[in-house]
Amino acid sequence: MPAAEASPLYQLIEAVPDVETYCRLRAESGLSPKTEEAARRGLAGTLFAVQVCCGGETVGMGRVIGDGGCFYQVVDIAVLPAHQGKGLGKRIMAAISGYIEREAPASAYISLIADGDAKHLYAQFGFTPTAPRSEGMALFKRAAQQP
């Protein structure tokens, strides 16, 4: 099948997904699940978002979060498994890179966490490992257990 850019089946829209779509895409694409409360709060802080739609369904997404000046983080790059391998991740990243190029001022720090082989996609857009100069760290707050 041709790349997503050439396919009339896929449409890229600049819009923040709704909470239900966001949670579904994260779960079905293999990203860590988020509660609806976390999603609602997080989506409200989005600087830029894109969705890839096919037949009226959102099948991919990506977002940029941050303070809009000094720090930007690329997050939630997700494509449903049935639509992977068609250039959609690259199309999402191209839209995000365009936003960063237009909006981020000189000296801004743009970061992301690359899972597995996704580092190869991000490298195409100029992202490089920060190690050994710096090392990413995380603190995970787990969802409360339901009785």
HELIX and SHEET records of a PDB file:
HELIX    1   1 ALA A    4  ALA A    6  5                                   3    
HELIX    2   2 VAL A   19  SER A   29  1                                  11    
HELIX    3   3 GLU A   36  ALA A   44  1                                   9    
HELIX    4   4 PRO A   81  HIS A   83  5                                   3    
HELIX    5   5 LEU A   88  GLU A  103  1                                  16    
HELIX    6   6 ALA A  118  ALA A  123  1                                   6    
SHEET    1   A 5 TYR A  10  ILE A  13  0                                        
SHEET    2   A 5 THR A  46  CYS A  54 -1                                        
SHEET    3   A 5 GLU A  57  GLY A  66 -1                                        
SHEET    4   A 5 PHE A  71  VAL A  79 -1                                        
SHEET    5   A 5 TYR A 109  LEU A 112  1                                        
END                                                                             
